[in-house]
Amino acid sequence: MTALTIWTNAFLTDPAEELLVRTTLSHGLVIAGKTDHVLDVGTSDPRILEAEIVFGQPDPEAIIRSSKLRWLHLSSAGYARYDTGEIRDALRNHSAIMTNSSNVFDEPCAEHLMAWLLVDARQLYPSYENQRTARGWPQNELRENMRLLANETIFIVGYGAIGRRLAELLAPYRVRVIGYRRTPQPDTAVRVVGPAQLMDILAEADHVVNILPDSNETRGFFDAERLNRIKPGARYYSIGRGTTTDQEALATSLVSGHLSAAYLDVTDPEPLPPDHPLWSASNCYITPHTGGGYASESLRIVEHFLENLQRFERAEELVNRVF
């Protein structure tokens, strides 16, 4: 295949960058200034306009302006900033493809959710808080709040790759898993419902897991009405994008006791300001957008890109194609 120019600003560790350099020697690799984290959008770089392949988190305006781009590969699973009419038109006009890195983050996000479900069931956070502060022995109180996952209903809103993997992890626990998609699709293992059934299932669920991406349709999806519809005493989990949750309504629901706990990996804004009320809301547990993270994450991002690069060179269908 003719040598191509590959432009990247992906947030990579040194070993991951070395792998990328070593494996793309037959092409021309342009490494722009590194971003501060995996979701950080890059600054303008004129060299991007000469590239046929762009890998990372490029300036969206550069994608619109580029006349040579044939393939845009995002180093993240989310792609909201690139899901615009202008970018779609620009890619379509040049017969260019956009893919993301969702395969890199499915497993860790599912494990993160699984950890939360077990931590909640076994009341590990309250036990740790007792160890950190009072150092009492609230044995009876903790045991009364502990539960088994078996026979509980877990409603996964935004049922995609992460949700399917979570359902697999939950299989030994004999839970009832229900998925939600705007356009339901058959699933051999899990019942998947659409908008018409949403409110009824929210009222049945012991755990509501929000894995919705950011989009015009999902922003504020879990507003006061939908949060209040959730079964009293249920738990709420959010690992998609913070914009999908009305955080003021969530805080109100926690303070009132309607929801017994919330587990958040994503917020709006990010980072969440230190004085934000969610930090101190009753039974609200926050991780700083680490759900998709793991030590070899950067290497896996590069490996995923390189796997797709081989497919691109052979004119084969790319993995994680968005449009």
C-alpha positions as YAML, in Angstrom:
chain: A
units: angstrom
residues:
- id: 1
  name: MET
  ca: [0.00, 0.00, 0.00]
- id: 2
  name: THR
  ca: [1.17, 3.55, -0.73]
- id: 3
  name: ALA
  ca: [2.67, 5.26, 2.31]
- id: 4
  name: LEU
  ca: [0.19, 7.43, 4.16]
- id: 5
  name: THR
  ca: [0.59, 10.35, 6.52]
- id: 6
  name: ILE
  ca: [-0.71, 9.54, 10.01]
- id: 7
  name: TRP
  ca: [-1.23, 12.46, 12.40]
- id: 8
  name: THR
  ca: [-1.73, 11.80, 16.10]
- id: 9
  name: ASN
  ca: [-2.13, 13.73, 19.32]
- id: 10
  name: ALA
  ca: [-3.35, 10.74, 21.33]
- id: 11
  name: PHE
  ca: [-2.54, 10.77, 25.04]
- id: 12
  name: LEU
  ca: [-0.02, 7.93, 25.20]
- id: 13
  name: THR
  ca: [2.54, 6.55, 27.60]
- id: 14
  name: ASP
  ca: [6.12, 6.30, 26.33]
- id: 15
  name: PRO
  ca: [5.87, 2.51, 25.68]
- id: 16
  name: ALA
  ca: [2.63, 3.02, 23.76]
- id: 17
  name: GLU
  ca: [4.16, 5.80, 21.68]
- id: 18
  name: GLU
  ca: [7.21, 3.64, 20.98]
- id: 19
  name: LEU
  ca: [4.94, 0.84, 19.75]
- id: 20
  name: LEU
  ca: [3.09, 3.25, 17.49]
- id: 21
  name: VAL
  ca: [6.34, 4.64, 16.02]
- id: 22
  name: ARG
  ca: [7.87, 1.20, 15.51]
- id: 23
  name: THR
  ca: [4.79, -0.25, 13.82]
- id: 24
  name: THR
  ca: [4.10, 2.61, 11.43]
- id: 25
  name: LEU
  ca: [7.57, 2.91, 9.90]
- id: 26
  name: SER
  ca: [6.17, 2.24, 6.43]
- id: 27
  name: HIS
  ca: [4.03, 5.36, 6.74]
- id: 28
  name: GLY
  ca: [4.77, 8.94, 7.71]
- id: 29
  name: LEU
  ca: [3.91, 9.53, 11.39]
- id: 30
  name: VAL
  ca: [3.37, 13.07, 12.68]
- id: 31
  name: ILE
  ca: [3.21, 13.32, 16.47]
- id: 32
  name: ALA
  ca: [1.61, 16.55, 17.61]
- id: 33
  name: GLY
  ca: [1.71, 17.91, 21.15]
- id: 34
  name: LYS
  ca: [0.29, 15.46, 23.66]
- id: 35
  name: THR
  ca: [-3.07, 16.21, 25.25]
- id: 36
  name: ASP
  ca: [-3.42, 16.25, 29.04]
- id: 37
  name: HIS
  ca: [-5.69, 13.22, 29.23]
- id: 38
  name: VAL
  ca: [-7.44, 10.73, 26.96]
- id: 39
  name: LEU
  ca: [-10.53, 12.95, 26.43]
- id: 40
  name: ASP
  ca: [-8.75, 16.28, 26.05]
- id: 41
  name: VAL
  ca: [-9.24, 17.88, 22.64]
- id: 42
  name: GLY
  ca: [-6.09, 18.99, 20.90]
- id: 43
  name: THR
  ca: [-5.14, 22.48, 19.80]
- id: 44
  name: SER
  ca: [-4.93, 23.50, 16.17]
- id: 45
  name: ASP
  ca: [-1.99, 22.04, 14.24]
- id: 46
  name: PRO
  ca: [-1.65, 22.85, 10.51]
- id: 47
  name: ARG
  ca: [0.12, 19.55, 9.83]
- id: 48
  name: ILE
  ca: [-3.15, 17.70, 10.37]
- id: 49
  name: LEU
  ca: [-4.40, 19.04, 7.03]
- id: 50
  name: GLU
  ca: [-1.77, 16.95, 5.21]
- id: 51
  name: ALA
  ca: [-2.78, 13.67, 6.87]
- id: 52
  name: GLU
  ca: [-4.89, 10.91, 5.37]
- id: 53
  name: ILE
  ca: [-5.26, 9.27, 8.79]
- id: 54
  name: VAL
  ca: [-5.92, 11.12, 12.06]
- id: 55
  name: PHE
  ca: [-5.65, 9.31, 15.41]
- id: 56
  name: GLY
  ca: [-6.47, 10.86, 18.79]
- id: 57
  name: GLN
  ca: [-8.62, 13.83, 19.79]
- id: 58
  name: PRO
  ca: [-8.14, 16.37, 16.98]
- id: 59
  name: ASP
  ca: [-9.53, 19.87, 16.75]
- id: 60
  name: PRO
  ca: [-13.01, 19.33, 15.20]
- id: 61
  name: GLU
  ca: [-12.58, 22.40, 13.00]
- id: 62
  name: ALA
  ca: [-9.50, 20.81, 11.40]
- id: 63
  name: ILE
  ca: [-11.53, 17.73, 10.47]
- id: 64
  name: ILE
  ca: [-14.05, 19.95, 8.71]
- id: 65
  name: ARG
  ca: [-11.27, 21.80, 6.83]
- id: 66
  name: SER
  ca: [-9.24, 18.75, 5.82]
- id: 67
  name: SER
  ca: [-9.47, 17.72, 2.17]
- id: 68
  name: LYS
  ca: [-7.09, 14.74, 2.45]
- id: 69
  name: LEU
  ca: [-8.60, 12.89, 5.40]
- id: 70
  name: ARG
  ca: [-9.68, 9.32, 4.68]
- id: 71
  name: TRP
  ca: [-9.98, 7.89, 8.19]
- id: 72
  name: LEU
  ca: [-10.48, 9.47, 11.62]
- id: 73
  name: HIS
  ca: [-9.84, 7.14, 14.57]
- id: 74
  name: LEU
  ca: [-10.72, 8.51, 18.01]
- id: 75
  name: SER
  ca: [-8.74, 7.42, 21.05]
- id: 76
  name: SER
  ca: [-11.93, 7.49, 23.15]
- id: 77
  name: ALA
  ca: [-15.23, 5.64, 23.14]
- id: 78
  name: GLY
  ca: [-17.21, 8.88, 23.25]
- id: 79
  name: TYR
  ca: [-17.49, 10.97, 20.10]
- id: 80
  name: ALA
  ca: [-20.07, 13.67, 20.88]
- id: 81
  name: ARG
  ca: [-17.82, 16.58, 19.87]
- id: 82
  name: TYR
  ca: [-17.36, 15.00, 16.45]
- id: 83
  name: ASP
  ca: [-20.99, 14.02, 15.95]
- id: 84
  name: THR
  ca: [-22.08, 17.18, 14.16]
- id: 85
  name: GLY
  ca: [-23.69, 17.81, 10.82]
- id: 86
  name: GLU
  ca: [-20.64, 19.68, 9.59]
- id: 87
  name: ILE
  ca: [-18.25, 16.84, 10.41]
- id: 88
  name: ARG
  ca: [-20.58, 14.20, 9.02]
- id: 89
  name: ASP
  ca: [-20.90, 16.20, 5.80]
- id: 90
  name: ALA
  ca: [-17.13, 16.71, 5.57]
- id: 91
  name: LEU
  ca: [-16.42, 13.00, 6.02]
- id: 92
  name: ARG
  ca: [-19.16, 12.03, 3.60]
- id: 93
  name: ASN
  ca: [-17.89, 14.45, 0.96]
- id: 94
  name: HIS
  ca: [-14.44, 12.84, 1.06]
- id: 95
  name: SER
  ca: [-15.68, 9.25, 1.55]
- id: 96
  name: ALA
  ca: [-13.87, 9.24, 4.89]
- id: 97
  name: ILE
  ca: [-14.55, 6.92, 7.83]
- id: 98
  name: MET
  ca: [-14.75, 7.61, 11.57]
- id: 99
  name: THR
  ca: [-14.08, 4.91, 14.17]
- id: 100
  name: ASN
  ca: [-13.69, 5.03, 17.93]
- id: 101
  name: SER
  ca: [-11.96, 2.97, 20.62]
- id: 102
  name: SER
  ca: [-14.99, 1.53, 22.39]
- id: 103
  name: ASN
  ca: [-13.46, -1.99, 22.37]
- id: 104
  name: VAL
  ca: [-10.70, -0.67, 24.63]
- id: 105
  name: PHE
  ca: [-13.08, 0.45, 27.37]
- id: 106
  name: ASP
  ca: [-15.91, -2.12, 27.47]
- id: 107
  name: GLU
  ca: [-14.24, -4.52, 29.89]
- id: 108
  name: PRO
  ca: [-12.94, -2.02, 32.49]
- id: 109
  name: CYS
  ca: [-16.23, -0.10, 32.54]
- id: 110
  name: ALA
  ca: [-18.19, -3.31, 33.07]
- id: 111
  name: GLU
  ca: [-15.82, -4.36, 35.87]
- id: 112
  name: HIS
  ca: [-16.12, -0.89, 37.45]
- id: 113
  name: LEU
  ca: [-19.90, -1.25, 37.51]
- id: 114
  name: MET
  ca: [-19.62, -4.78, 38.86]
- id: 115
  name: ALA
  ca: [-17.37, -3.52, 41.66]
- id: 116
  name: TRP
  ca: [-19.92, -0.84, 42.58]
- id: 117
  name: LEU
  ca: [-22.75, -3.37, 42.68]
- id: 118
  name: LEU
  ca: [-20.80, -5.63, 45.02]
- id: 119
  name: VAL
  ca: [-19.47, -2.77, 47.15]
- id: 120
  name: ASP
  ca: [-23.04, -1.56, 47.61]
- id: 121
  name: ALA
  ca: [-24.46, -5.00, 48.36]
- id: 122
  name: ARG
  ca: [-21.82, -5.71, 50.99]
- id: 123
  name: GLN
  ca: [-21.81, -2.14, 52.40]
- id: 124
  name: LEU
  ca: [-18.05, -1.74, 52.08]
- id: 125
  name: TYR
  ca: [-18.10, 2.06, 51.82]
- id: 126
  name: PRO
  ca: [-19.95, 2.51, 55.16]
- id: 127
  name: SER
  ca: [-17.62, -0.04, 56.76]
- id: 128
  name: TYR
  ca: [-14.59, 1.89, 55.53]
- id: 129
  name: GLU
  ca: [-16.09, 5.19, 56.71]
- id: 130
  name: ASN
  ca: [-16.55, 3.66, 60.15]
- id: 131
  name: GLN
  ca: [-12.92, 2.49, 60.12]
- id: 132
  name: ARG
  ca: [-11.75, 5.94, 59.03]
- id: 133
  name: THR
  ca: [-13.77, 7.88, 61.62]
- id: 134
  name: ALA
  ca: [-15.71, 6.42, 64.57]
- id: 135
  name: ARG
  ca: [-13.99, 3.00, 64.67]
- id: 136
  name: GLY
  ca: [-17.09, 1.55, 66.26]
- id: 137
  name: TRP
  ca: [-18.64, -1.86, 65.70]
- id: 138
  name: PRO
  ca: [-21.99, -1.25, 63.91]
- id: 139
  name: GLN
  ca: [-22.38, -4.92, 63.10]
- id: 140
  name: ASN
  ca: [-26.18, -5.14, 63.31]
- id: 141
  name: GLU
  ca: [-26.80, -1.92, 61.37]
- id: 142
  name: LEU
  ca: [-24.49, -2.94, 58.54]
- id: 143
  name: ARG
  ca: [-25.88, -6.47, 58.31]
- id: 144
  name: GLU
  ca: [-29.42, -5.12, 58.08]
- id: 145
  name: ASN
  ca: [-28.43, -2.98, 55.08]
- id: 146
  name: MET
  ca: [-26.56, -5.75, 53.24]
- id: 147
  name: ARG
  ca: [-28.27, -7.62, 50.44]
- id: 148
  name: LEU
  ca: [-27.76, -10.43, 48.00]
- id: 149
  name: LEU
  ca: [-27.81, -9.53, 44.32]
- id: 150
  name: ALA
  ca: [-29.77, -12.66, 43.50]
- id: 151
  name: ASN
  ca: [-33.33, -11.94, 42.33]
- id: 152
  name: GLU
  ca: [-32.77, -8.17, 42.12]
- id: 153
  name: THR
  ca: [-33.59, -6.22, 38.94]
- id: 154
  name: ILE
  ca: [-30.78, -4.36, 37.22]
- id: 155
  name: PHE
  ca: [-31.91, -1.95, 34.50]
- id: 156
  name: ILE
  ca: [-29.12, -0.99, 32.08]
- id: 157
  name: VAL
  ca: [-30.00, 2.22, 30.25]
- id: 158
  name: GLY
  ca: [-27.85, 2.57, 27.14]
- id: 159
  name: TYR
  ca: [-27.52, -1.15, 26.56]
- id: 160
  name: GLY
  ca: [-24.52, -1.60, 24.29]
- id: 161
  name: ALA
  ca: [-21.14, -3.30, 24.52]
- id: 162
  name: ILE
  ca: [-20.52, -2.28, 28.16]
- id: 163
  name: GLY
  ca: [-24.00, -3.37, 29.17]
- id: 164
  name: ARG
  ca: [-23.66, -6.72, 27.42]
- id: 165
  name: ARG
  ca: [-20.36, -7.39, 29.19]
- id: 166
  name: LEU
  ca: [-21.86, -6.38, 32.53]
- id: 167
  name: ALA
  ca: [-24.73, -8.79, 31.92]
- id: 168
  name: GLU
  ca: [-22.18, -11.57, 31.34]
- id: 169
  name: LEU
  ca: [-20.39, -10.73, 34.60]
- id: 170
  name: LEU
  ca: [-23.72, -10.77, 36.45]
- id: 171
  name: ALA
  ca: [-24.79, -14.17, 35.12]
- id: 172
  name: PRO
  ca: [-23.61, -16.19, 38.16]
- id: 173
  name: TYR
  ca: [-25.57, -13.94, 40.53]
- id: 174
  name: ARG
  ca: [-29.01, -14.92, 39.19]
- id: 175
  name: VAL
  ca: [-30.15, -11.34, 38.76]
- id: 176
  name: ARG
  ca: [-32.85, -10.08, 36.41]
- id: 177
  name: VAL
  ca: [-31.17, -7.87, 33.79]
- id: 178
  name: ILE
  ca: [-33.19, -5.60, 31.50]
- id: 179
  name: GLY
  ca: [-31.63, -3.35, 28.86]
- id: 180
  name: TYR
  ca: [-32.87, -0.10, 27.34]
- id: 181
  name: ARG
  ca: [-32.19, 1.21, 23.86]
- id: 182
  name: ARG
  ca: [-33.94, 3.96, 21.94]
- id: 183
  name: THR
  ca: [-34.37, 1.40, 19.16]
- id: 184
  name: PRO
  ca: [-34.59, -2.03, 20.83]
- id: 185
  name: GLN
  ca: [-32.76, -4.88, 19.18]
- id: 186
  name: PRO
  ca: [-33.17, -8.60, 19.92]
- id: 187
  name: ASP
  ca: [-30.74, -10.03, 22.47]
- id: 188
  name: THR
  ca: [-30.48, -13.73, 23.15]
- id: 189
  name: ALA
  ca: [-29.74, -13.34, 26.86]
- id: 190
  name: VAL
  ca: [-31.38, -10.08, 27.98]
- id: 191
  name: ARG
  ca: [-34.78, -8.48, 27.53]
- id: 192
  name: VAL
  ca: [-34.31, -5.09, 25.82]
- id: 193
  name: VAL
  ca: [-37.05, -2.44, 26.01]
- id: 194
  name: GLY
  ca: [-37.58, 0.91, 24.33]
- id: 195
  name: PRO
  ca: [-39.01, 4.32, 25.26]
- id: 196
  name: ALA
  ca: [-42.57, 3.04, 25.67]
- id: 197
  name: GLN
  ca: [-41.54, 0.74, 28.56]
- id: 198
  name: LEU
  ca: [-38.92, 3.03, 30.17]
- id: 199
  name: MET
  ca: [-40.99, 4.49, 33.00]
- id: 200
  name: ASP
  ca: [-42.52, 1.15, 33.99]
- id: 201
  name: ILE
  ca: [-39.13, -0.58, 34.23]
- id: 202
  name: LEU
  ca: [-37.64, 2.31, 36.21]
- id: 203
  name: ALA
  ca: [-40.36, 1.73, 38.80]
- id: 204
  name: GLU
  ca: [-39.38, -1.97, 39.08]
- id: 205
  name: ALA
  ca: [-35.59, -1.66, 39.15]
- id: 206
  name: ASP
  ca: [-33.46, -2.14, 42.25]
- id: 207
  name: HIS
  ca: [-30.45, -0.78, 40.35]
- id: 208
  name: VAL
  ca: [-30.52, 1.71, 37.46]
- id: 209
  name: VAL
  ca: [-27.27, 1.74, 35.46]
- id: 210
  name: ASN
  ca: [-26.82, 4.75, 33.16]
- id: 211
  name: ILE
  ca: [-24.36, 4.10, 30.31]
- id: 212
  name: LEU
  ca: [-25.84, 6.66, 27.92]
- id: 213
  name: PRO
  ca: [-23.46, 8.60, 25.66]
- id: 214
  name: ASP
  ca: [-23.62, 12.37, 25.34]
- id: 215
  name: SER
  ca: [-25.89, 13.58, 22.53]
- id: 216
  name: ASN
  ca: [-28.68, 16.05, 21.90]
- id: 217
  name: GLU
  ca: [-31.18, 13.31, 22.73]
- id: 218
  name: THR
  ca: [-29.54, 12.16, 25.98]
- id: 219
  name: ARG
  ca: [-28.54, 15.39, 27.69]
- id: 220
  name: GLY
  ca: [-30.54, 15.64, 30.91]
- id: 221
  name: PHE
  ca: [-32.13, 12.25, 30.19]
- id: 222
  name: PHE
  ca: [-32.30, 11.41, 33.87]
- id: 223
  name: ASP
  ca: [-34.20, 14.50, 34.95]
- id: 224
  name: ALA
  ca: [-36.30, 14.92, 38.10]
- id: 225
  name: GLU
  ca: [-39.29, 13.12, 36.59]
- id: 226
  name: ARG
  ca: [-37.33, 10.00, 35.61]
- id: 227
  name: LEU
  ca: [-35.25, 9.94, 38.80]
- id: 228
  name: ASN
  ca: [-38.42, 10.19, 40.88]
- id: 229
  name: ARG
  ca: [-39.94, 7.36, 38.86]
- id: 230
  name: ILE
  ca: [-37.17, 5.00, 39.96]
- id: 231
  name: LYS
  ca: [-38.25, 2.54, 42.63]
- id: 232
  name: PRO
  ca: [-37.87, 4.06, 46.14]
- id: 233
  name: GLY
  ca: [-34.69, 2.83, 47.81]
- id: 234
  name: ALA
  ca: [-33.02, 1.86, 44.54]
- id: 235
  name: ARG
  ca: [-29.42, 2.61, 43.58]
- id: 236
  name: TYR
  ca: [-28.33, 4.77, 40.64]
- id: 237
  name: TYR
  ca: [-25.06, 4.33, 38.72]
- id: 238
  name: SER
  ca: [-23.65, 6.60, 35.99]
- id: 239
  name: ILE
  ca: [-20.61, 5.72, 33.87]
- id: 240
  name: GLY
  ca: [-21.50, 7.09, 30.41]
- id: 241
  name: ARG
  ca: [-21.39, 10.88, 30.37]
- id: 242
  name: GLY
  ca: [-22.22, 13.32, 33.16]
- id: 243
  name: THR
  ca: [-24.42, 15.45, 30.90]
- id: 244
  name: THR
  ca: [-27.07, 12.70, 30.89]
- id: 245
  name: THR
  ca: [-27.94, 13.27, 34.56]
- id: 246
  name: ASP
  ca: [-29.66, 16.30, 36.10]
- id: 247
  name: GLN
  ca: [-27.25, 16.57, 39.01]
- id: 248
  name: GLU
  ca: [-29.40, 18.95, 41.06]
- id: 249
  name: ALA
  ca: [-32.33, 16.56, 40.80]
- id: 250
  name: LEU
  ca: [-30.04, 13.65, 41.72]
- id: 251
  name: ALA
  ca: [-28.78, 15.45, 44.83]
- id: 252
  name: THR
  ca: [-32.38, 16.19, 45.84]
- id: 253
  name: SER
  ca: [-33.33, 12.55, 45.38]
- id: 254
  name: LEU
  ca: [-30.42, 11.42, 47.55]
- id: 255
  name: VAL
  ca: [-31.06, 13.94, 50.32]
- id: 256
  name: SER
  ca: [-34.74, 13.01, 50.44]
- id: 257
  name: GLY
  ca: [-33.87, 9.33, 50.69]
- id: 258
  name: HIS
  ca: [-35.80, 8.41, 47.55]
- id: 259
  name: LEU
  ca: [-32.58, 6.91, 46.15]
- id: 260
  name: SER
  ca: [-30.54, 5.04, 48.71]
- id: 261
  name: ALA
  ca: [-27.22, 5.64, 46.92]
- id: 262
  name: ALA
  ca: [-25.61, 6.96, 43.76]
- id: 263
  name: TYR
  ca: [-22.32, 5.89, 42.20]
- id: 264
  name: LEU
  ca: [-20.88, 8.35, 39.69]
- id: 265
  name: ASP
  ca: [-17.85, 8.03, 37.45]
- id: 266
  name: VAL
  ca: [-18.88, 10.95, 35.25]
- id: 267
  name: THR
  ca: [-20.14, 14.42, 36.16]
- id: 268
  name: ASP
  ca: [-20.90, 17.75, 34.54]
- id: 269
  name: PRO
  ca: [-18.56, 19.58, 34.58]
- id: 270
  name: GLU
  ca: [-15.40, 17.56, 34.82]
- id: 271
  name: PRO
  ca: [-13.43, 17.94, 36.98]
- id: 272
  name: LEU
  ca: [-16.25, 18.39, 39.48]
- id: 273
  name: PRO
  ca: [-15.53, 21.56, 41.51]
- id: 274
  name: PRO
  ca: [-14.50, 20.83, 45.12]
- id: 275
  name: ASP
  ca: [-17.47, 22.80, 46.48]
- id: 276
  name: HIS
  ca: [-20.06, 21.01, 44.34]
- id: 277
  name: PRO
  ca: [-22.91, 19.62, 46.48]
- id: 278
  name: LEU
  ca: [-22.60, 16.13, 45.02]
- id: 279
  name: TRP
  ca: [-19.31, 15.64, 46.86]
- id: 280
  name: SER
  ca: [-21.16, 15.80, 50.17]
- id: 281
  name: ALA
  ca: [-24.58, 14.48, 49.09]
- id: 282
  name: SER
  ca: [-25.92, 11.60, 51.16]
- id: 283
  name: ASN
  ca: [-24.60, 8.24, 49.99]
- id: 284
  name: CYS
  ca: [-23.05, 9.63, 46.80]
- id: 285
  name: TYR
  ca: [-19.82, 7.94, 45.82]
- id: 286
  name: ILE
  ca: [-17.67, 9.47, 43.08]
- id: 287
  name: THR
  ca: [-14.73, 8.19, 41.05]
- id: 288
  name: PRO
  ca: [-12.96, 10.74, 38.81]
- id: 289
  name: HIS
  ca: [-13.82, 9.32, 35.37]
- id: 290
  name: THR
  ca: [-11.62, 6.29, 35.90]
- id: 291
  name: GLY
  ca: [-14.16, 3.63, 34.92]
- id: 292
  name: GLY
  ca: [-12.45, 2.92, 31.59]
- id: 293
  name: GLY
  ca: [-8.94, 3.07, 32.97]
- id: 294
  name: TYR
  ca: [-6.32, 0.39, 33.53]
- id: 295
  name: ALA
  ca: [-2.54, 0.26, 33.58]
- id: 296
  name: SER
  ca: [-2.18, -0.97, 29.99]
- id: 297
  name: GLU
  ca: [-4.95, 1.28, 28.64]
- id: 298
  name: SER
  ca: [-2.60, 3.39, 26.53]
- id: 299
  name: LEU
  ca: [-0.98, 0.34, 24.95]
- id: 300
  name: ARG
  ca: [-4.39, -1.15, 24.19]
- id: 301
  name: ILE
  ca: [-5.51, 2.09, 22.52]
- id: 302
  name: VAL
  ca: [-2.51, 1.90, 20.19]
- id: 303
  name: GLU
  ca: [-3.01, -1.83, 19.58]
- id: 304
  name: HIS
  ca: [-6.63, -1.20, 18.66]
- id: 305
  name: PHE
  ca: [-5.60, 1.55, 16.25]
- id: 306
  name: LEU
  ca: [-2.93, -0.68, 14.69]
- id: 307
  name: GLU
  ca: [-5.41, -3.55, 14.27]
- id: 308
  name: ASN
  ca: [-7.69, -1.17, 12.39]
- id: 309
  name: LEU
  ca: [-4.74, 0.22, 10.42]
- id: 310
  name: GLN
  ca: [-4.06, -3.28, 9.09]
- id: 311
  name: ARG
  ca: [-7.70, -3.57, 8.10]
- id: 312
  name: PHE
  ca: [-7.54, -0.15, 6.43]
- id: 313
  name: GLU
  ca: [-4.47, -1.18, 4.46]
- id: 314
  name: ARG
  ca: [-6.32, -4.28, 3.24]
- id: 315
  name: ALA
  ca: [-9.49, -2.29, 2.47]
- id: 316
  name: GLU
  ca: [-11.43, -4.36, 5.02]
- id: 317
  name: GLU
  ca: [-14.27, -3.26, 7.30]
- id: 318
  name: LEU
  ca: [-12.96, -1.35, 10.35]
- id: 319
  name: VAL
  ca: [-13.82, -2.25, 13.94]
- id: 320
  name: ASN
  ca: [-15.87, 0.23, 16.01]
- id: 321
  name: ARG
  ca: [-17.00, 2.18, 12.98]
- id: 322
  name: VAL
  ca: [-19.21, 5.11, 13.96]
- id: 323
  name: PHE
  ca: [-19.99, 6.48, 10.50]
...
